[in-house]
Amino acid sequence: MVGMSTHTADVTDPADPTGLADVIVIGGGTGGYATALRAAALGLSVVLVERDRLGGTCLHRGCVPSKAMLHAAELIDGIAEARERWGVKATLDSVDWPALVATRDDIVSRNHQGLRAHLAEAGVRVVRGSARLTGARTVRVEGVQDAPGVRRLTARRGIVLATGSRPRTLPGLVPDGRRVVTSDDALFAPGLPDSVLVLGGGAIGVEYASLHRSLGAEVTLVEAAERLVPLEDADLSRHLTRGLRGRGIDVQAGARLLDAEVLDDGVRARVRTARGETRTLTARRLLVAVGRIPVTEGLDLAAAGLATDARGFVVPADRDRLETAVPGIHVVGDLLPPPSLGLAHASFAEGLVVAETLAGLRPTPVDYTAVPRVTYSSPQTAAVGLTEAEARAGGHEPAVRAMPLTALAKGMVHGRGGMVKVVAEAGDGRVLGVHLVGPQVSELIAEAQLIVGWDAEPADVARHVHPHPTLSEAMGEVFLTLAGRGLHQR
Protein backbone atom coordinates (compact mmCIF):
# COMPACT_ATOMS: atom_id res chain seq x y z
CA MET A 1 0.00 0.00 0.00
CA VAL A 2 3.04 2.25 -0.07
CA GLY A 3 3.08 5.07 -2.59
CA MET A 4 1.03 5.55 -5.73
CA SER A 5 1.68 3.85 -9.03
CA THR A 6 1.28 5.20 -12.54
CA HIS A 7 0.09 1.81 -13.74
CA THR A 8 -3.51 0.75 -14.26
CA ALA A 9 -5.12 0.21 -10.88
CA ASP A 10 -6.79 -2.89 -9.51
CA VAL A 11 -10.57 -2.72 -9.70
CA THR A 12 -13.00 -2.68 -6.83
CA ASP A 13 -15.17 -5.74 -6.28
CA PRO A 14 -18.25 -4.63 -4.29
CA ALA A 15 -19.61 -8.19 -4.22
CA ASP A 16 -20.82 -7.93 -0.63
CA PRO A 17 -22.96 -4.77 -0.28
CA THR A 18 -23.31 -5.35 3.47
CA GLY A 19 -19.59 -4.80 4.04
CA LEU A 20 -19.42 -7.76 6.41
CA ALA A 21 -16.49 -10.19 6.38
CA ASP A 22 -14.74 -12.48 8.80
CA VAL A 23 -11.40 -10.77 8.14
CA ILE A 24 -10.47 -7.35 6.80
CA VAL A 25 -6.89 -7.02 5.56
CA ILE A 26 -5.57 -3.50 5.03
CA GLY A 27 -2.71 -3.61 2.52
CA GLY A 28 -2.16 -5.89 -0.46
CA GLY A 29 1.59 -6.41 -0.25
CA THR A 30 3.29 -9.70 0.59
CA GLY A 31 2.10 -9.88 4.19
CA GLY A 32 -1.40 -8.71 3.39
CA TYR A 33 -2.15 -10.96 0.46
CA ALA A 34 -0.54 -13.96 2.17
CA THR A 35 -2.90 -13.43 5.11
CA ALA A 36 -5.87 -13.08 2.78
CA LEU A 37 -5.09 -16.19 0.76
CA ARG A 38 -4.53 -18.41 3.79
CA ALA A 39 -7.61 -17.11 5.59
CA ALA A 40 -9.75 -17.75 2.51
CA ALA A 41 -8.32 -21.26 2.18
CA LEU A 42 -9.42 -21.91 5.75
CA GLY A 43 -12.99 -20.98 4.90
CA LEU A 44 -13.08 -17.42 6.17
CA SER A 45 -14.64 -14.58 4.18
CA VAL A 46 -11.99 -11.96 3.44
CA VAL A 47 -11.97 -8.38 2.21
CA LEU A 48 -8.59 -7.02 1.13
CA VAL A 49 -8.29 -3.22 0.94
CA GLU A 50 -5.54 -1.81 -1.27
CA ARG A 51 -5.17 1.78 -2.48
CA ASP A 52 -2.50 1.13 -5.10
CA ARG A 53 -1.67 -2.17 -6.80
CA LEU A 54 -1.83 -5.69 -5.40
CA GLY A 55 1.62 -7.00 -4.60
CA GLY A 56 2.89 -3.84 -2.94
CA THR A 57 6.44 -2.56 -2.93
CA CYS A 58 8.02 -5.98 -3.34
CA LEU A 59 6.27 -6.78 -6.60
CA HIS A 60 6.18 -3.35 -8.20
CA ARG A 61 9.16 -1.38 -6.89
CA GLY A 62 11.43 -3.72 -4.97
CA CYS A 63 12.13 -7.43 -4.86
CA VAL A 64 10.85 -8.54 -8.26
CA PRO A 65 11.87 -5.70 -10.61
CA SER A 66 15.24 -5.24 -8.90
CA LYS A 67 16.09 -8.94 -9.19
CA ALA A 68 15.05 -8.88 -12.83
CA MET A 69 17.50 -6.03 -13.38
CA LEU A 70 20.21 -7.79 -11.40
CA HIS A 71 19.80 -10.84 -13.64
CA ALA A 72 20.38 -8.60 -16.66
CA ALA A 73 23.43 -7.19 -14.86
CA GLU A 74 24.74 -10.73 -14.35
CA LEU A 75 24.43 -11.37 -18.09
CA ILE A 76 26.36 -8.18 -18.81
CA ASP A 77 29.11 -9.19 -16.39
CA GLY A 78 29.22 -12.62 -18.03
CA ILE A 79 30.16 -11.08 -21.37
CA ALA A 80 33.18 -9.41 -19.80
CA GLU A 81 34.17 -12.64 -18.02
CA ALA A 82 33.80 -14.63 -21.22
CA ARG A 83 36.15 -12.28 -23.05
CA GLU A 84 38.71 -11.62 -20.34
CA ARG A 85 38.91 -15.04 -18.69
CA TRP A 86 37.73 -17.68 -21.14
CA GLY A 87 38.93 -16.41 -24.49
CA VAL A 88 35.43 -15.99 -25.89
CA LYS A 89 35.73 -13.05 -28.27
CA ALA A 90 32.54 -11.33 -27.21
CA THR A 91 31.90 -7.64 -26.81
CA LEU A 92 29.05 -5.58 -25.41
CA ASP A 93 27.98 -3.05 -28.00
CA SER A 94 25.42 -1.28 -25.82
CA VAL A 95 22.52 -1.74 -23.44
CA ASP A 96 19.11 -1.26 -25.06
CA TRP A 97 17.54 0.41 -22.03
CA PRO A 98 13.95 0.44 -23.32
CA ALA A 99 14.16 -3.28 -24.17
CA LEU A 100 15.61 -4.11 -20.76
CA VAL A 101 12.87 -2.10 -19.04
CA ALA A 102 10.19 -3.77 -21.18
CA THR A 103 11.34 -7.24 -20.12
CA ARG A 104 11.43 -6.19 -16.47
CA ASP A 105 7.96 -4.70 -16.68
CA ASP A 106 6.59 -7.78 -18.43
CA ILE A 107 7.83 -9.97 -15.57
CA VAL A 108 6.18 -7.67 -13.03
CA SER A 109 2.96 -7.49 -15.04
CA ARG A 110 2.64 -11.25 -15.36
CA ASN A 111 3.22 -11.69 -11.64
CA HIS A 112 0.63 -9.01 -10.91
CA GLN A 113 -1.99 -10.56 -13.17
CA GLY A 114 -1.31 -13.95 -11.63
CA LEU A 115 -1.79 -12.57 -8.13
CA ARG A 116 -5.07 -10.88 -9.06
CA ALA A 117 -6.37 -14.11 -10.56
CA HIS A 118 -5.22 -16.13 -7.56
CA LEU A 119 -7.03 -13.86 -5.11
CA ALA A 120 -10.19 -13.94 -7.22
CA GLU A 121 -10.12 -17.73 -7.45
CA ALA A 122 -9.63 -17.93 -3.68
CA GLY A 123 -12.74 -15.81 -3.12
CA VAL A 124 -10.92 -12.81 -1.65
CA ARG A 125 -12.88 -9.61 -2.30
CA VAL A 126 -10.56 -6.74 -3.26
CA VAL A 127 -11.67 -3.20 -2.44
CA ARG A 128 -9.78 -0.27 -3.98
CA GLY A 129 -9.31 2.66 -1.65
CA SER A 130 -7.63 4.15 1.39
CA ALA A 131 -8.63 2.49 4.65
CA ARG A 132 -9.13 4.20 8.00
CA LEU A 133 -9.95 2.46 11.25
CA THR A 134 -13.16 3.62 12.90
CA GLY A 135 -13.13 1.07 15.71
CA ALA A 136 -11.72 -2.28 16.77
CA ARG A 137 -13.78 -4.08 14.11
CA THR A 138 -14.79 -1.36 11.65
CA VAL A 139 -13.09 0.29 8.71
CA ARG A 140 -14.00 3.20 6.45
CA VAL A 141 -12.68 2.98 2.88
CA GLU A 142 -12.52 6.09 0.78
CA GLY A 143 -12.20 5.36 -2.92
CA VAL A 144 -9.33 6.72 -4.98
CA GLN A 145 -9.44 8.25 -8.45
CA ASP A 146 -10.79 5.46 -10.67
CA ALA A 147 -12.68 3.83 -7.77
CA PRO A 148 -14.58 6.68 -6.05
CA GLY A 149 -17.06 6.42 -3.22
CA VAL A 150 -17.04 5.45 0.44
CA ARG A 151 -17.54 1.98 1.89
CA ARG A 152 -17.89 0.89 5.50
CA LEU A 153 -16.63 -2.55 6.40
CA THR A 154 -17.08 -4.65 9.52
CA ALA A 155 -14.93 -7.61 10.54
CA ARG A 156 -16.49 -10.47 12.48
CA ARG A 157 -13.17 -11.95 13.61
CA GLY A 158 -10.46 -9.39 13.10
CA ILE A 159 -8.55 -6.75 11.19
CA VAL A 160 -5.03 -7.23 9.85
CA LEU A 161 -2.74 -4.22 9.39
CA ALA A 162 -0.32 -4.72 6.50
CA THR A 163 0.35 -1.23 5.13
CA GLY A 164 4.08 -1.71 4.55
CA SER A 165 6.86 0.85 4.57
CA ARG A 166 8.47 3.59 2.52
CA PRO A 167 12.11 4.65 2.04
CA ARG A 168 13.68 6.76 4.73
CA THR A 169 14.99 10.07 3.46
CA LEU A 170 17.61 12.48 4.75
CA PRO A 171 17.12 16.15 5.71
CA GLY A 172 17.82 18.46 2.80
CA LEU A 173 17.74 15.65 0.22
CA VAL A 174 14.34 15.69 -1.43
CA PRO A 175 13.98 12.85 -3.96
CA ASP A 176 13.12 14.19 -7.42
CA GLY A 177 13.17 10.87 -9.29
CA ARG A 178 16.10 12.01 -11.46
CA ARG A 179 19.11 13.32 -9.55
CA VAL A 180 18.13 12.21 -6.05
CA VAL A 181 16.31 8.87 -5.91
CA THR A 182 15.25 6.25 -3.38
CA SER A 183 14.97 2.50 -3.77
CA ASP A 184 11.29 2.99 -4.67
CA ASP A 185 12.05 5.05 -7.76
CA ALA A 186 15.67 4.20 -8.64
CA LEU A 187 14.60 1.56 -11.16
CA PHE A 188 12.28 4.00 -12.89
CA ALA A 189 14.58 7.01 -13.11
CA PRO A 190 15.30 8.05 -16.70
CA GLY A 191 18.29 6.63 -18.54
CA LEU A 192 21.58 5.17 -17.42
CA PRO A 193 23.74 7.52 -15.31
CA ASP A 194 27.50 7.33 -15.82
CA SER A 195 28.14 7.84 -12.10
CA VAL A 196 26.18 7.05 -8.94
CA LEU A 197 26.69 7.85 -5.27
CA VAL A 198 24.89 5.35 -3.04
CA LEU A 199 24.23 6.30 0.59
CA GLY A 200 23.69 3.19 2.70
CA GLY A 201 25.56 -0.10 2.73
CA GLY A 202 22.77 -2.42 3.78
CA ALA A 203 21.28 -4.99 1.42
CA ILE A 204 19.39 -2.43 -0.68
CA GLY A 205 22.34 -0.08 -1.10
CA VAL A 206 24.73 -2.90 -1.93
CA GLU A 207 22.37 -4.36 -4.53
CA TYR A 208 21.90 -1.03 -6.28
CA ALA A 209 25.61 -0.27 -6.18
CA SER A 210 26.29 -3.66 -7.76
CA LEU A 211 23.59 -3.16 -10.41
CA HIS A 212 24.80 0.27 -11.50
CA ARG A 213 28.39 -0.92 -11.68
CA SER A 214 27.37 -3.74 -14.01
CA LEU A 215 25.54 -1.21 -16.16
CA GLY A 216 28.77 0.74 -16.57
CA ALA A 217 28.50 3.48 -13.96
CA GLU A 218 31.28 4.67 -11.69
CA VAL A 219 29.94 3.88 -8.21
CA THR A 220 30.79 5.15 -4.74
CA LEU A 221 29.11 3.33 -1.85
CA VAL A 222 29.03 5.17 1.50
CA GLU A 223 28.08 3.42 4.74
CA ALA A 224 28.12 5.12 8.14
CA ALA A 225 28.77 1.89 10.06
CA GLU A 226 32.25 0.41 10.19
CA ARG A 227 31.42 -2.18 7.53
CA LEU A 228 28.90 -3.08 4.87
CA VAL A 229 25.79 -5.12 5.76
CA PRO A 230 26.63 -4.35 9.42
CA LEU A 231 24.02 -6.72 10.85
CA GLU A 232 25.66 -9.71 9.17
CA ASP A 233 28.74 -11.69 10.18
CA ALA A 234 31.97 -9.69 10.05
CA ASP A 235 33.70 -12.24 7.80
CA LEU A 236 30.79 -12.16 5.36
CA SER A 237 31.04 -8.36 5.28
CA ARG A 238 34.79 -8.53 4.67
CA HIS A 239 34.45 -10.91 1.71
CA LEU A 240 31.60 -8.86 0.26
CA THR A 241 33.61 -5.63 0.48
CA ARG A 242 36.59 -7.30 -1.17
CA GLY A 243 34.39 -8.54 -4.01
CA LEU A 244 32.76 -5.15 -4.61
CA ARG A 245 36.08 -3.33 -4.56
CA GLY A 246 37.46 -5.91 -6.97
CA ARG A 247 34.73 -4.84 -9.39
CA GLY A 248 35.81 -1.22 -9.14
CA ILE A 249 33.25 0.05 -6.63
CA ASP A 250 34.64 2.70 -4.29
CA VAL A 251 33.49 1.41 -0.88
CA GLN A 252 33.63 3.98 1.91
CA ALA A 253 32.67 2.30 5.19
CA GLY A 254 32.73 4.23 8.45
CA ALA A 255 32.00 7.39 6.44
CA ARG A 256 29.36 10.00 7.10
CA LEU A 257 27.59 12.42 4.81
CA LEU A 258 28.29 16.02 5.84
CA ASP A 259 26.13 17.76 3.27
CA ALA A 260 24.92 17.46 -0.30
CA GLU A 261 23.97 19.88 -3.04
CA VAL A 262 21.72 19.15 -5.98
CA LEU A 263 23.16 20.51 -9.23
CA ASP A 264 21.58 20.93 -12.64
CA ASP A 265 23.26 17.76 -13.91
CA GLY A 266 23.72 15.74 -10.73
CA VAL A 267 24.78 16.06 -7.12
CA ARG A 268 27.82 17.11 -5.11
CA ALA A 269 28.35 15.74 -1.59
CA ARG A 270 30.92 16.08 1.15
CA VAL A 271 31.76 12.95 3.11
CA ARG A 272 33.86 12.49 6.25
CA THR A 273 35.81 9.25 5.72
CA ALA A 274 36.77 6.69 8.35
CA ARG A 275 40.20 8.32 8.48
CA GLY A 276 38.71 11.69 9.33
CA GLU A 277 39.37 13.17 5.89
CA THR A 278 36.78 15.23 4.04
CA ARG A 279 36.10 14.13 0.47
CA THR A 280 33.99 15.93 -2.11
CA LEU A 281 32.13 13.51 -4.36
CA THR A 282 30.19 14.30 -7.50
CA ALA A 283 27.82 12.00 -9.37
CA ARG A 284 25.02 12.14 -11.89
CA ARG A 285 22.68 10.47 -9.44
CA LEU A 286 22.48 10.05 -5.67
CA LEU A 287 20.62 7.02 -4.34
CA VAL A 288 19.45 7.25 -0.73
CA ALA A 289 19.25 3.73 0.73
CA VAL A 290 19.38 4.37 4.47
CA GLY A 291 16.48 2.16 5.49
CA ARG A 292 12.69 2.15 5.45
CA ILE A 293 10.03 3.41 7.84
CA PRO A 294 6.53 2.03 8.53
CA VAL A 295 3.52 3.60 6.81
CA THR A 296 0.62 4.26 9.19
CA GLU A 297 -0.46 7.76 8.12
CA GLY A 298 -4.18 7.91 7.51
CA LEU A 299 -4.94 4.67 9.34
CA ASP A 300 -6.21 6.52 12.43
CA LEU A 301 -4.87 3.89 14.80
CA ALA A 302 -6.16 5.87 17.78
CA ALA A 303 -9.76 5.25 16.69
CA ALA A 304 -9.17 1.57 17.45
CA GLY A 305 -7.19 2.22 20.64
CA LEU A 306 -3.76 1.73 19.08
CA ALA A 307 -0.59 3.78 18.75
CA THR A 308 2.85 3.35 17.25
CA ASP A 309 6.08 3.27 19.20
CA ALA A 310 8.73 6.00 18.93
CA ARG A 311 10.07 4.44 15.71
CA GLY A 312 6.68 4.24 14.04
CA PHE A 313 6.16 0.47 14.45
CA VAL A 314 2.93 -1.16 15.58
CA VAL A 315 4.11 -3.36 18.45
CA PRO A 316 2.23 -6.62 18.99
CA ALA A 317 1.22 -7.44 22.55
CA ASP A 318 1.33 -11.14 21.69
CA ARG A 319 4.41 -11.91 19.62
CA ASP A 320 3.39 -15.50 18.91
CA ARG A 321 0.02 -14.50 17.46
CA LEU A 322 1.17 -11.09 16.15
CA GLU A 323 -1.87 -9.61 17.88
CA THR A 324 -1.89 -6.03 19.15
CA ALA A 325 -3.09 -4.83 22.54
CA VAL A 326 -6.55 -4.56 20.95
CA PRO A 327 -7.88 -8.13 20.66
CA GLY A 328 -8.63 -9.08 17.07
CA ILE A 329 -6.29 -6.54 15.46
CA HIS A 330 -3.16 -8.18 14.11
CA VAL A 331 -0.13 -6.81 12.31
CA VAL A 332 2.22 -8.26 9.68
CA GLY A 333 5.12 -7.17 7.51
CA ASP A 334 7.06 -3.93 7.69
CA LEU A 335 4.82 -2.47 10.41
CA LEU A 336 6.36 -4.93 12.87
CA PRO A 337 9.46 -3.96 14.87
CA PRO A 338 12.47 -6.27 15.21
CA PRO A 339 12.96 -9.18 15.48
CA SER A 340 10.73 -9.11 12.42
CA LEU A 341 13.06 -8.69 9.46
CA GLY A 342 11.12 -6.57 6.99
CA LEU A 343 11.62 -9.23 4.33
CA ALA A 344 8.98 -10.47 1.91
CA HIS A 345 9.40 -14.12 2.84
CA ALA A 346 9.15 -13.26 6.54
CA SER A 347 5.91 -11.43 5.74
CA PHE A 348 4.55 -14.56 4.05
CA ALA A 349 5.24 -16.54 7.22
CA GLU A 350 3.64 -13.85 9.39
CA GLY A 351 0.55 -13.84 7.19
CA LEU A 352 0.16 -17.59 7.60
CA VAL A 353 0.41 -17.29 11.39
CA VAL A 354 -2.19 -14.51 11.60
CA ALA A 355 -4.65 -16.18 9.23
CA GLU A 356 -4.46 -19.46 11.10
CA THR A 357 -4.84 -17.67 14.42
CA LEU A 358 -7.99 -15.91 13.17
CA ALA A 359 -9.32 -19.26 12.00
CA GLY A 360 -9.01 -20.64 15.51
CA LEU A 361 -5.89 -22.74 14.93
CA ARG A 362 -2.70 -22.68 16.99
CA PRO A 363 0.09 -22.12 14.46
CA THR A 364 3.78 -22.33 15.22
CA PRO A 365 5.15 -18.79 15.75
CA VAL A 366 7.66 -17.39 13.27
CA ASP A 367 11.24 -18.24 14.25
CA TYR A 368 13.08 -15.22 12.89
CA THR A 369 16.45 -16.74 13.65
CA ALA A 370 15.71 -19.40 11.02
CA VAL A 371 14.59 -16.91 8.34
CA PRO A 372 17.25 -16.54 5.58
CA ARG A 373 18.70 -13.13 4.74
CA VAL A 374 19.97 -12.59 1.19
CA THR A 375 21.70 -9.78 -0.69
CA TYR A 376 21.50 -10.27 -4.46
CA SER A 377 24.59 -8.29 -5.41
CA SER A 378 27.67 -9.61 -7.17
CA PRO A 379 28.99 -11.27 -5.10
CA GLN A 380 25.84 -12.42 -3.35
CA THR A 381 25.51 -12.95 0.39
CA ALA A 382 23.17 -15.31 2.20
CA ALA A 383 22.89 -16.06 5.90
CA VAL A 384 20.66 -17.69 8.47
CA GLY A 385 20.96 -17.89 12.24
CA LEU A 386 23.43 -16.21 14.56
CA THR A 387 26.64 -14.48 13.57
CA GLU A 388 29.81 -15.45 15.40
CA ALA A 389 29.63 -12.25 17.45
CA GLU A 390 25.96 -12.83 18.32
CA ALA A 391 26.69 -16.37 19.40
CA ARG A 392 29.43 -15.24 21.76
CA ALA A 393 27.31 -12.37 23.09
CA GLY A 394 24.49 -14.83 23.73
CA GLY A 395 26.65 -16.95 26.01
CA HIS A 396 27.48 -19.70 23.51
CA GLU A 397 30.92 -21.20 23.13
CA PRO A 398 30.99 -21.46 19.34
CA ALA A 399 33.05 -23.75 17.19
CA VAL A 400 33.66 -21.90 13.93
CA ARG A 401 34.83 -23.27 10.61
CA ALA A 402 35.06 -21.60 7.22
CA MET A 403 36.06 -22.68 3.74
CA PRO A 404 36.91 -20.46 0.79
CA LEU A 405 35.02 -21.34 -2.36
CA THR A 406 38.27 -21.08 -4.30
CA ALA A 407 39.40 -24.26 -2.52
CA LEU A 408 36.82 -26.13 -4.60
CA ALA A 409 37.01 -27.08 -8.26
CA LYS A 410 33.65 -25.42 -8.93
CA GLY A 411 34.76 -22.34 -7.02
CA MET A 412 37.81 -22.14 -9.26
CA VAL A 413 35.55 -22.41 -12.30
CA HIS A 414 33.56 -19.42 -11.12
CA GLY A 415 36.74 -17.61 -10.13
CA ARG A 416 35.00 -15.02 -8.00
CA GLY A 417 36.06 -15.88 -4.45
CA GLY A 418 33.64 -16.28 -1.58
CA MET A 419 33.31 -18.57 1.42
CA VAL A 420 31.10 -20.73 3.58
CA LYS A 421 31.24 -20.12 7.33
CA VAL A 422 29.45 -22.20 9.97
CA VAL A 423 28.97 -21.29 13.63
CA ALA A 424 28.05 -24.21 15.90
CA GLU A 425 28.00 -24.99 19.61
CA ALA A 426 31.35 -26.35 20.74
CA GLY A 427 31.49 -30.03 21.54
CA ASP A 428 29.37 -31.34 18.65
CA GLY A 429 26.49 -29.04 19.58
CA ARG A 430 23.77 -27.70 17.31
CA VAL A 431 24.40 -25.40 14.39
CA LEU A 432 23.79 -21.75 15.32
CA GLY A 433 24.39 -19.96 12.03
CA VAL A 434 25.52 -20.38 8.43
CA HIS A 435 27.02 -17.51 6.40
CA LEU A 436 27.73 -17.56 2.68
CA VAL A 437 29.22 -15.12 0.20
CA GLY A 438 30.00 -15.76 -3.45
CA PRO A 439 28.33 -16.51 -6.79
CA GLN A 440 24.73 -17.76 -6.58
CA VAL A 441 24.85 -18.46 -2.85
CA SER A 442 21.22 -17.36 -2.63
CA GLU A 443 20.44 -20.79 -4.11
CA LEU A 444 22.46 -22.56 -1.38
CA ILE A 445 20.85 -21.00 1.68
CA ALA A 446 17.75 -23.23 1.72
CA GLU A 447 19.81 -26.17 2.98
CA ALA A 448 21.27 -24.00 5.72
CA GLN A 449 17.79 -22.81 6.68
CA LEU A 450 16.72 -26.40 7.34
CA ILE A 451 19.91 -27.13 9.26
CA VAL A 452 19.43 -24.16 11.59
CA GLY A 453 15.65 -24.46 11.79
CA TRP A 454 15.79 -28.13 12.76
CA ASP A 455 18.55 -27.60 15.36
CA ALA A 456 20.79 -30.03 13.49
CA GLU A 457 24.27 -30.89 14.68
CA PRO A 458 27.29 -30.99 12.34
CA ALA A 459 27.32 -34.80 12.44
CA ASP A 460 23.71 -34.83 11.21
CA VAL A 461 24.72 -32.91 8.10
CA ALA A 462 28.07 -34.64 7.61
CA ARG A 463 26.45 -38.00 6.96
CA HIS A 464 24.77 -36.63 3.83
CA VAL A 465 26.77 -36.59 0.59
CA HIS A 466 27.05 -33.33 -1.38
CA PRO A 467 27.46 -33.53 -5.18
CA HIS A 468 30.83 -32.94 -6.84
CA PRO A 469 31.73 -30.57 -8.39
CA THR A 470 29.37 -27.96 -6.92
CA LEU A 471 29.62 -24.95 -4.66
CA SER A 472 27.47 -26.84 -2.17
CA GLU A 473 30.48 -29.08 -1.52
CA ALA A 474 31.88 -26.29 0.65
CA MET A 475 28.85 -26.64 2.90
CA GLY A 476 29.35 -30.37 3.18
CA GLU A 477 33.08 -30.02 3.74
CA VAL A 478 32.71 -27.53 6.60
CA PHE A 479 30.25 -29.80 8.38
CA LEU A 480 32.54 -32.80 7.85
CA THR A 481 35.33 -30.82 9.49
CA LEU A 482 33.17 -29.77 12.43
CA ALA A 483 32.15 -33.41 12.89
CA GLY A 484 35.79 -34.50 13.01
CA ARG A 485 35.72 -36.13 9.59
CA GLY A 486 37.39 -33.45 7.49
CA LEU A 487 38.42 -34.60 4.02
CA HIS A 488 39.98 -31.62 2.27
CA GLN A 489 40.54 -29.44 5.30
CA ARG A 490 41.39 -29.92 8.95
C-alpha angles and dihedrals in degrees: 000000000000118000130341125281129216091217126099109286129237113259127244118250108203091181094140109051091184092066091223122139138152091236133022115198117195109204130033100218125112096293094042100048092042089056091047095049095048093045091051091048088055091056100261122136109241136194116193116198117202127166097193128021129326111256096044127212095333095059101035108028109010137023101021104038093039093052090048089055092045089054089055088049090053090054090051091050089049091061091056092046091049091054100039101037109022104035094243104148096223128142135189109233096184145313114260095217097189091051092048091049091047092055091047092049092047090056091050093046094051091049090049094050090047092052093049091051092046093053092047092050090049091055096246111152111221118208119192114219149071114293127217125183115238096175144340091292105018134083134186115211119198113198122237128223104299093027106048128175138067127271130187117211132192126199119212095196109016155314124249120207112211105150096139130208143283133218117280113238133203127239112268094014108099112182111237098177092243115053099012114036140167130213088267094062105020092096092052100046113118120269134336115301117216092218134028134187111204118198110202130043100210122111095287095048093046093050093051092045089052093047095050092047091054089050090057104262126138103242133200116188116198122192124177094208120079092259143015120273087014095189092061130079114295093234091052089051091049094052092045092052091049091051094049093047089049087060091054100261113145102228115196109184121177088029128131132205111241098182142326136211126203112224131192091260103027142317139300120206137180117218131188106219127215088262092057094253122136115231127188112215128189127192140161090239137023117206116200109208103159098132140284134272130212120262113226102136111130095016092102093215090179091067088066095041096260136123137179125245123247091279095051097255125136102232117212117227089207110043094187094055096029087230122152127226086272106076112240096023112105133180133211139174128009094356088072120091122227137323079052106088105214090235126137095235091049088053090053090055092047091051091054091051094050095045092050091047091053089049090057097256127128105233125189109261119246112271101211092187088066095048111106121237117208136183112196098205127119103288097032125216128207130176143166131184130007127346118231090257092049091050092053092044089051092058098259123137098220128203106210129196130172135182127196114231089226088070087070128075091233090047089054089050090056091042095196104111124230136142148225117231125185127193115198138164111272117253099041092305128155124296111262102183145354123206126189135181127175142066116343095346088145085077092053099053096080091073090050091049090058092045093053095036093052094046090239122180123226091254090057090058097037093064091064118084119232118209122257128254099024138110088244088071088078089061092051093045094052091051091047088054093048089050091053094252101101114167107179098015137033 
